Amino acid sequence: MALALRLPLFIAIVAVGTSLPPLQPTVLAAGLDANSKATLKEATRLYKQGQYEEAAKLLTELAVDHPEMTNLQRNLGACYYYMRRPEPALSNLRDYLAHKKNDITADDKQEVERWIDEMEKQRAQNAAVPVAPPLASPAAPASQPAPARPRPAPQPASGCAANQVSIPGGTFWMGDADLDKDSKPVHKVKLSPYCIDKTEVTVAAFRTCVQAGECAPPSATIEWKDLKPEDKTKWSQFCTWGRGGMDQHPINCVDWNQATAYCVWAGGRLPTEAEWEFAARGRDGRKYPWGDEEPDATRLNACGPECASMAKERLALTWNPIYPDNDGWAATAPVGKYPKGASPFGVLDMAGNVWEWTGDEFASYSEANDSNQHRYGRVELLRVDRGGGWNGNHPSWFRAANRGRTVPGNRSINLGFRCARGAQM
């Protein structure tokens, strides 16, 4: 596919008066201020130079600020297509077609559908490729094989990986009438059996994926829109990658695509938010993974007195502790340190330590589709995160039904992930 075929797509969004019907240039230009136009111009320049990842970051910012510009999803899909990243490519391209419906030329539709077909084939190929046996090192004697590439943990006969918990599936009430509108209305959801990681993915586990050549090394810095350089330096000190003594802490400061790549390599995927919530609270409608009692220092890693003291000393900030006792960790804690906070299924760290990426785009529950009860109408390019983080100081953060929403390209000190595998309805 010639790169030039996609360039008019970017240019036409800025150039009022272009005659390309699929781009709706007048409507798009009307929604752009000077800063947004400059951002789009820079994204176009990066795209022309083949710097697709940098272009995608800028386009994501625009798409969040201008959700009415559905053509940006096509642009993002193009970037991820050339980056050979099937999951985000498919998500954006399919949403583009869904939003356009009849407002699209036959040629454009055919082209986008061809991209989708190619990405689906690549995703299937990625899932089917076995780990190759180690090859003999050309510099070593024939009797000395080269070290094997790191590979995921073996999968037992139960279908769940050794580090996972089997969730039986079933029907439960999702949401919480006592939380804000994002968690309402409470609604019934039915899930098939699946597996979910017992703890958050650790620094050591993520390093294994990096060593296997399947995950890019994290930058160990935070990232979000309009981040000032001094703030980036100040907050990045809490990233766990590349720091001594952090192997069993959750990997943080990774974006949604990095989390997705790891889970695919490990033979799974990110959990849907319904799977996440069911694994956290079960069928009885409890507030927190451990029950209805308020958070305390024996059940989770949140912002206790040690966290508040650290914030004052290292950040010159005043944080009020959520509970009076010391939970032992000023920032992230090693995974699995709070067995009293386990969910009904024995899943750990579902409250506190780090928020966790899920596979779902954020949506209002009021837009639920009865044919697929835990997937909803979506707000483009915002992904759901769950669980609350180590710096949280309000109990509502840690309720099992509480929902966060984050731009998929963001990286944060209090955001990590765990993986799932099995049924995905």
KOLTILUM-889951 format. One record per residue: x, y, z of N, C-alpha, C, O, CB in turn. Coordinates in steps of 0.05 Angstrom, whole numbers, plus 5000, padded with zeros to 4 digits. Atoms other than C-alpha are relative to their C-alpha. Glycine has a CB too. Layout:
! residues N
XYZXYZXYZXYZXYZ/...
***
This chain:
! residues 425
501749765000500050005000501850255000503550285017498150005025/498349765002503050664979499350205022497050255028499650144973/500449814978503951165035498550244991496950365006502750095012/501349765011501651724990497049995001495650195002500950064972/502850034999494651444991498750115025496450195025499249714996/501249924974493751625064500650305006499250415023501149835022/499349734994496952315063497850204996497450385013502450094985/502249815003490952695034498150005023496850205028498649954975/501850024977486952445094500850205021499150355032500049725011/499149814980491252855142499750284990498850465005502949945007/499949735010491953465098497250114997496750355003501350014973/502749905005484553515082498650095025496750255024498349794986/501349924975482553575155500650295006498950435017500949825023/499249734995486254235159499050194978498250414983503050035003/500549825023484854505090497150034994495849854982501449894975/502849955005477954805088499650034970501150164956499050255015/500649975028474854735020500849764983500249754960501350244989/499350245014477754055001497449864991495449885004501849825016/502450135011472953644959499849715006498249574993499950054971/500150284994474152974991497549945018497650025041502549905014/502450044984467152755015500349865027499149955046498049854984/499950144975469252255069501150175024500650105047501649764997/498649854979473052795107498350215013499050325034502550124989/501749794989467453295118501750245009501550315033498249895023/498049814992472753845118498850255014500150355033501550094977/501149764988468154435136499449965029500050125046497650104985/500850074973465454095198502549975017502650065040498349755001/497650064985472353865219501550265007502450305029501849814985/498549764996475754535209498750195021500050335035500450154974/501549824982470254895248500649935029500350105047497049984995/499550084973472154505310502950025009503649945032499149725004/497249994993479554655309500950285007500550474992501749894977/498849744993482955225346502850004989503749814976499950055031/497349975011489855475328501949795010503549684995501150285006/498350204988493355005376499549724988501449574982499849995030/500650275012489654395349500949984971501849774963497049965002/499050015027491254585278503049964999504049824982499250264985/497150035000498554645296500849715008502649604997501350195021/499550274992498253965330499649814976501149634971498249925023/500650175023495053655268502150034978502949844965497250074989/497949965020500253975223502549855008503849734990500650314998/497650154991505853675265499549704997501449564989500650075029/500650285004502352995264500349924971501449714965497249935010/499750065028502053035189502949994992503749814976498650224984/497250005007509453205184501349745010502949614995501450245013/498950254989511252615229499149764984500749574978499349965029/501150225016506752155189501549984973502249764965497050044995/498650005026510052355123502849895003503849774984500150284989/497250094996516852195153500149715011502249605017501450185020/500150284991514451505175500349975031500749755040502249854988/499950014970514551685250497249965011496050145023501350275012/502850064995507951345261499350015030497150105037499249744989/500650014971508451255337499750285011497850345026502149855015/500249724991509751995349497550144988496250295002502550164992/502449895012504252185300497549905015495650065019499849924970/502450124986499351715336499650145027497350185035500449705004/500349874974500752055403498650274997496850345012502850045013/501349745005498952735375497149974991495450135000501650174979/502750045009492852475340498149915022495849985023499949794977/501650084977490452145404499250245017496950265025501649805017/500749754986490752825439497850144986495950244999502550185003/502149875015486653125384497349865002495249995005500850034970/502550155000481552575384498650025027496150025028500649704994/501249964974480452655459498750275002496650305013502149965022/501049724999479553405452497750054980496050224985502250204995/502049965021475253335389498749744992499349634971501350134975/501350265006471052695393498250014976497649804964498549915024/501749985024466752965336501549954975500349904954498750274999/498450045024472552875288500649704997502849615002502750165003/499850295002471352145274502149924979503149694980497349884993/498050075019476152165215502749965012504549835001500250224978/497550044986481852195265500449715007502749615009500150175025/499750294995480351465280501249864976502749674979497249885007/498850125024482051305208503050065000504649894993498650114975/497249924999488551685216501549835020503749725014500350295007/498750164980490151315280500249714990502349584995498550015026/499950275011488350655247502249974980503549764979497349934988/497950015020493150825191502849985014504549835006499950254981/497450004985498850965240500549725011502749615008500050205023/499650264988497750315277500249784979501649584984497749935019/499750195022497049935211502949994992504049774989498250084976/497250005009503950155189501949925022504149835017500750284991/498450104978506650005259499649705005500949585022499350165026/500650284997503749305251499049925028500049735040502449834992/501250044974499749345315497049954997495550134996500550245019/502850075008493248965301497950115019495850215010499749714998/502249934982489349115365499150294998496850344993500849945029/500949725003489349885364499250074972497550244968502250195009/500849955027488949875288497149924995495550074984501949864980/502750115004482749445288497950175016495850225005499849715009/501949844984479449845344499350264987497050334985501250055028/500649745013480250505309498749984973496950144968502650164997/501150035027478650275239497149915001495450004986501649814983/502850094997472349905261498250225010495950255001499949755018/501649784990469950495301499550214979497450334977501450135025/500349815022471150945241497849914981496050074974502650034984/502150105018466750505197497350015014495250085002500649714991/502549994985461450465252498850285002496450314999500449885028/501049734998461051215259499250114973497350264971502250185012/500649895026461051355185497549884988495950024975502449954981/502350145011455950835165499650064971501249974954497450075016/500649945028452851105101501550244990501550304966497150044996/498649755008457051745101502949944994504750045006499850215023/497350095007463051425067499949914971497949794962501049775019/500050095028465051304995500649714998501749595017502250164984/499550295004465350604968502949935000503849735011498749904974/497150055001472750664954501350015027503049845035501450204981/498949974973474350905024499349765017500949655031499150265012/501050234985470150355055501649754992502449595010497149964996/498550245010473549825012502850005010503949795018499949994969/497249984991480450085030500249945030502049785038501150284994/499950054971479050095105499449715007500749595024498050195015/500650284996475949405102502349824993502849615006497549924984/497750165007482149145068502150025022503449825028501250104973/498249974978486449435123499249825024500849685036500250295010/501150164978481949095175500549714995501349565013497050055004/499550285007482548435138502949925005503549715015499149954971/497150054996490148485138500749985030502349815038501650214986/499450004971490348655212498949765014500249655033499050265013/501150244988485748075230501749764994502249595011497149954990/498250235008490247595192502650015016503649815026500650014970/497549984985496447875227499549935029501249795042501150284998/500550074972493147815295499849705004500849595023497450135009/500250294999491447085280502849874998503449675012498249904978/497350105004498546965257501750035026503249865034501450134977/498549954975501447285320499249805022501049715037499450295010/501050194979497146835364500949724994501249565013497050015002/499450275007499146215326503049944999503849714998498849934973/497150055003506746315322501149875025500949995047501450274994/498950124976510145825369502750125007504050254990500349694995/497349914992516345985409502149824987501949574992500350015031/498150165014522245745367502049885020502650005040501550164979/498050124983527145255399502650164998503150294978500549714993/497549855001533945555416501849894978501949654973501549995027/498250085021539045555360502849995011503550125030499850204976/497250024991546345355367501450264994501050384973501449774986/498549765004550845955376502349964980503849774983501150115026/497950045019555446035316502850035011504749935000499750194977/497349964988561146255362500749785021502949785031500050275014/499650204980560345655408500349724988499449694965497750005021/499950275010561944915399497249894995495249975007501549815019/502650115008556344505367498549885024496049865023500349804978/501350144978555044155433498950205021497650125040502049835014/500949804981553444815469497850174987498450364973502350185009/502149845012546545085449499950285013500650325036497349865004/500449734989545045825457497850005020496049835019499450204977/502249984980540746025516497350044987497150184967500650225020/502749975011533345965503498950285006499650405026498149785012/501349754995529346595496497949975022496649775024498650114974/502150014979524946755556497349954988496750064966500150255018/502650065010517946505548498050015023498849995046499849734985/501949994978511446555587499949755016500949545008497250064989/500250234982509946095645498349794986496549864971498750085027/501650215012507145415624497150015008496550105030501249725007/502850004995499745325620499149735010499449534995498450084974/500850264989496944765665497549904986496350034970499550025029/502250135014491544285644497450145005495550124989499749715010/502549864994486144725677499450214980497150304979500250125027/500449795020487045235621500950275010501250454994497150024994/498949764989489445775668503049985004504049765009498750075027/497250004995496745975673500649955030498849995047501350264990/499350064972500445795737499650235019499250205043502949915002/500249764983500046515762497150114999496750345007501950214991/502749905003492546575748498049855018498649645029499149974971/502250124984486046435785497749944980497150104962499050205022/502250085017480246075751497450135012496750095035499749694999/502549874993473846485753497749844987497749824963499950304992/501950185011467646045744497950134981496549984967498549875022/502049875016463446565708497350005015497149905037499749854974/502649984988456146695723498750274996499850444981500149935030/501549755002451247265731500450165025500450065047497049954995/499749824976452347865776499050284993498550344969503050025009/500949735003450048575786502450184998503950215018498050095022/497749835005455149055757499250295005497050384997501149974971/500549724994455649775781499450045030499449855045497650104984/500349944971454350135847498350265001499250474992502750045014/501949774998448450605862501150215019500150445019497349905010/498949814981452650945917502350164988503350355001500849865025/497849855012458051185869499050204980496650244978502049804986/500949805019457951715815498649884976498349644974502450174992/501750095023454051685750501449804982500149654968499250244984/498650185018459551305714499649705008499849524992503050055001/500450274991457950695757497049925001496349725013501249965028/502850055000450450735746499049994971500250104953498550235016/501650154981445550435732501249725006502849624990497249964990/499350274995446749775766498649824981496249854976499449925030/501250175021445449235714501149725001503449685010500550134972/499350284998445748485707501849934976501350014953497549825000/498150095020451648175669500549705003500749615025502650175002/499450285000452847455650502749954987503250044965497849844986/497350065010460047195641500449704998499449555014502150135018/499150285002462946545617502549975017503750175025500649934970/497550044984468746235656502450114986502650124962500449705005/497549895010475546555648502149985021501649905044499550304991/497749994981482346625681501050295002500850444983502349814990/498949734996485447245711502549985018502649815036497950195012/497550004984492347395740499350045030497650205037501950214991/500549984971492547305816501050275010499850385029501449775014/499049744992496647945822500550174976500250084953502749975017/499249835022498648535781502649904987504349775001500350295010/497650075014504148425729502450155013502350395016499950064970/497749884986510948545762502150104981502050044957501249795019/497749915016517248885738501549764989502349764966501850185018/498550245009520748205735498649864977499949784958500449815023/501550135022515147905692500250164975500650054953497149965009/499849835024515248495645502849994987503049994963499250295006/497350025010522748445639500449754983501949754963502150015023/499850245016522047735614498950034972500049934953498549775014/501149945026517747985557501950174984502250134960497350135003/498049835013522848515541502449834990503349864967501150235019/497850175007528347995541499349814977501149734961500949845024/500950185022524247565493499750164974499350044953497349885007/500249845023524048145445497250074991496750164969501449874977/502849965007516448195447498850265013496750355005498449775009/500949764988515748805492502250214999504650155003499149965030/498049795000519249475485500750085028498950085045498950254984/499349924973523149695546498550255008498550454992503150055003/501449764992518950195585502050245003504350205009498649965027/498349774998521650905586500450095029502150265034498750234984/499949924971520650955662499550295004500750425022502849935011/500949724996517451635654497050014997495849844984501450194979/502849965003510451885660499450154974501350274962498850155024/500749865024506652175601497050065000495449885004500849844974/502749925006500252565592500050284988502050414986498350005026/500349755015497653175556500950245017500250265041497250044990/499249754987500753855573501749965024501750135043497550165007/498250064977505753545621502450184998503850194978500949705000/497749824998511054045643502549845005502449645020499650215021/497550164996518353805641500749965029501649755037502350144986/499350034972519353945714498249805015499049665033499850285014/501850194988513153545732500649714991500449525006497150074993/499250265010515452975688502349895016502349655024500750014970/497750094984521952945726499249935029500049735040502250225000/500850044972518653005794498449745004499049595023498250245009/501750234996513452455784501349744989500649534999497450054987/498850245011517651975743501849855019502449615015501650074975/498450144979521751805805498549775012499749605025500950205022/501650224989516051345824499449784980498049594987497450115010/500250225019516350925761501749775010503949815020500950094971/498650234988518450215780502049874982503849734992497949805008/498150125019522250015717502850115004503150355006499050034971/497249914999529850035722501050105027503150225028500350224981/499249914973530150165797500549755017499049565016497850185012/499250224983533549705846497949925020496550095031502550065014/501850104980529349265891497150004993495349975010500350165025/502849975009523049335849499049764985496849774974499850254984/500850225017522748655815497249905006495749834988501949785004/502750114993516448435853497950225004495750165013500249845026/502049785001513049115850498549994974499649884954501350285005/501449995026507749225797501450184980502450394987497150095004/499049825021510249505731498050234997495650184995500549854973/501849775004507450205724501350184978503250094965499750175027/499049825021508650795677500149864973501949904957502950105007/500350135026506450355618497350084989495350105004500349695002/502549925012501050555569498349754993499149534997500450174975/501850225006495150135545501149814979500749574982497350124991/498950175021498749885483502249825011502549595003500950174977/497950164988504649655524498949775017499949555017501950175017/501450214984500049285572498849794982499049554988497950135018/501350195018496348965514502249824987501749584985498550154977/497950155012502848745481501149785019501549555011502450184991/499150204980505148395545498049785002498849545001500550135027/502050214996498648025555499849824976499449584979497250135005/500150175023498547785483502449815000502149574994500150174974/497650174998505747525491499649785021500549565017502550175007/500450204978503647175556497849814994497149645010499450155025/502250195008498046815518497350095008495549925010500649745012/502649914992492347255540499250274989499850324965499950015030/501149745008489347945537499550165026499650055048497549984982/501049854977487248505583497149925006495649864988500150314994/502850084993480848335621498050224991498750464991499749955030/502149805003474348675603499450115027500250005048497449874987/500549884973471949135658498049845015498049845040499150294997/501950174986466248665673501449765013500849685035497849904981/498450224989471148085682501550105024501749965045501949894979/498549894978475348535726498250035025498949955047501350274992/501849944977469448745770499049745013498949725037497750174992/501050254989466748035777502249865016501749755038498949824978/497850124986473547775797500650145026501650025045502650004983/499549844976474048335849497849975021498449995045500350294992/502149994980467248275882498149765000496649735019498350244996/501850235000463747625862497150074995496550274983500449855025/502949975006456247555862498550145022496250215018498849734997/501549914977454447845930499850315002498650415021501149905026/500449715001454948585912501650155021500950385028497250065004/498449874979460248745964501350264990501650304965502249815010/498949745008463349445964502949974991503850084971499850195023/497150035004470649225966500649704995498949535001501750115024/499450285004474248585947499749825025498949595023502849974989/500050154975474548366020497350005014496849845032502050105019/502749974988467348566038499150285001499750444983500149885029/501149734998463849196062501550175021500950415023497149985008/498549844981468849416116501750214985502750164963501849825018/498549795013472450066101502949934998503949765013499750265016/497250065004479650046076501750045026501250245040501250164977/498149954979485149956128502749894992503049774970499149855026/497250055008492649846128500749704998502849644989501850125020/499550285002492049086132498949884974499549654967498849855023/501450115023487949016068501050104973500549974952497150065002/499249885025491149456015502350205004502850285026497650134986/497949795000496749935997498750254988498450284964502549914983/501149745008493650625995501850225013504050165021497050045008/498349794989496151296021499550025030497750165040499350274987/500149984971497251196095501950215010502850384994500849735013/498249794989501551626142502850004987503950214983500349965030/497350015012508051376109499950134972501950264964500949714997/500349885026505451606041499750305003501050464988497549894985/500449714995503252286068502750135008503350354999497950055022/497449894992510152386101501950024976503350224973501249835021/498450005024513652206036499350244982501050384972499849744985/501049795017509352695997501050275010501750454994497050004998/499149754988511153256045503050044996503950264990499350015029/497149975001518653106045501150014972502950174966501249765014/498850025027519852935972498550164979499750234958500049714991/501549855020514353315936499050275009497950424994497649834992/501049754988512753895983496950024996495950234991501450244988/502950015003505453675979498749905026499949755042499149824976/501450094976500253576034497849804991495949884978498750245015/502050215005496452916027498949905026500449845045501349774983/501250104976491552686079499949694998498949594978497150125004/500150295000492251946097497249895000495450015012501649885023/502750125002486351496083499349855026497049825034499849814976/500350144975487451106148502350075019504350175010499849684996/498049904981491351226212502649835002504649935012498850025027/497750184996496050626210501849994975500950054953499049725006/498150025021502250516168499649734985499649524998502950025011/500350255016501250006111502749894991502749684978498250054976/497450115006508749926102501450104975503850054971499849714999/498849925025509850256035499150284993496850344992499249814977/500649725006510350996017498950034971497450214966502550175004/501049995028509150855942499049724993497449615009502350104980/500950275006508150185907501149805020503249845032500949924971/499150234983508649535946500449764983499349744961497849955023/499850265014510848845924497249884998495549905016501949805015/502750115004504848475896499549775021501349645030499749894971/500850224982500947995941500650045029500549855044501349754991/499349954973502948326006497650035019497950045043501650265002/502449954983495748406031497949784996495849834984498750284993/501950225004492347726033497250055013495349935004501249745012/502649944988486848006079498250164981495850184986500450155026/501649855020484648426019499249834976498249954957501650244991/500750175023483447825974497050014993495350065010500849715006/502850015009477147785932498749735007500149555016499950054969/501350254994471947225940501349764985501149534995497150014993/498850215016475846825887503049975007504449804996499750064971/497250014993482646945920501850174983504350134984500949724999/498349825016485047475871501050235019499550335035498450124976/498749814982489847965905500450274986500550294962502749895009/499449725009491148715899498050124981498650284964502749994987/502149885017484548865866499250285010497750424997497549824999/500349734989484349485910502850105008504249975023498050015024/497549884992490349945917502449914983502249754964500549945028/497450045013497649915895500150154973501250374972500549704995/500249855025496250115822497249964988496149744991502249934980/502350045018490050245780500849804978503249754974499050274988/499450215019489549715726498550054974496150094973499349735010/501249985027488349795651498149764996498649535004502250004978/501750215010482449395623500050024970501050224958497150015012/500149995029481149225551497950184988497950244964499649734989/502449865011474749635545500450304997501850435014497749955018/500249725002473750325519497850105018495949965023499450094970/501949894981469950775567497350054987497250154964501150255013/502749955010462450815558498050035023498649945045499149784981/502149984980456150995595498549735001497949604981498050224992/501550254997452450385623497250034988496049824981499849935030/502749975011445950685598499849924971497749904960499150295003/500050075028448150495528500549704996501549624975502150174985/499450285001448649755543498549864977496249934971499349865026/501150155021447349275486499149735011500849585021502049974976/501050244988442848705508501249744988501449545002497049994997/498850245012446148225459502849955009504049745004499950034969/497250024991452948345491500250165025501150395024502050094978/500749834977451748565562502350135014501850305032498549835018/497949844987458548785583501850144981504150194986501749825018/498749815018460449185523497950224993495650164989501049864973/501849785001457449865515500750204979502950194967499950145027/499349785018457050475470502450145011502750175035497650204997/497449924991463950775473500750294996499750424977502149834986/498749745004467551435483502749944989504449835002500150165027/497650095015473151375432502550085015502850305026500050134973/497249964992480251305456500450055030502550145039501150244985/499650004971478951305531499649715009497549595004498050195014/500150274991480350635564499349995030500250175045502649854995/500850024972477350405630502449895016503749705008497649815003/498150124981482050295689498549975027496650115033502550185003/501450084975480049995756501949965023504349925020498549744995/498750094977482249885827501250205020501750135043502149834992/498849804982485250525856503049965003504049734999498849995027/497150014999492650685867501150065028499650135046501150184980/498649974974497750745923499850285012500050325036502949944997/500249724990496751505928497150085005496650315010501350194980/502949944995489151455937499550055030500449905047498349784990/500649944972486351766000497050035005496250165025501550245010/502950004996478851685991498949724996499649594976498650204981/501050275003475151026002498749934974498949704964498149945022/501450055025471051095939501849914977501049764959498450244991/498150095021477351005896500249704999500649594977502750125006/499350284998477850295920497649815000497849575003501549955026/502450175003470750055913500149844974501049944953497450175001/499650185022470349465866498550094974499350024952499049735007/501549915023465349805820500950284990499850374969497050025006/499149735008469050475815501549984973503049804969501850125021/498950005027471150655744501850244995500950475002497849984979/498449785010476951075719500050004970499149814957502949985011/499849985029478151305648502650154993503250365004497550154987/497449895006484851455616500649984970499849784957502249855016/499150015028487651625548502049774997503849755013501450284991/498350245002491050985523502950054997504549885003499149834977/497149935003497651345508501250115026503650165027500350194978/499049894975498251605580501649795015501049555014497850115017/498650174981503251315629500050145027500550385029503049954990/500449884974502351425703501449835022501749595019497150035007/498750134978505851255769498149815015499149635029501150205019/501950174985499450935796498349834982496049784988498350175018/501650165019497250535735501749784989503849824977499050194977/498750245011499249825717497949824987496049934974501449855022/501950185013495449205694500449725010502449655023500250014969/499850294998494048465700498749884975497350034961498649895026/501050125025492147975645497849795006497449715029502349864985/502150204998486347495632500349824975501749884956497150135001/500250175024485046925584497549835002496349815024502549814997/502550165000479146495564497850154986498350324969499249935028/502349895014472146695544500050305002500850425022497549895013/500349715001470947405523497550064984497550054960502550154987/502649985013463647535508499450304993497350364982497849895018/
***
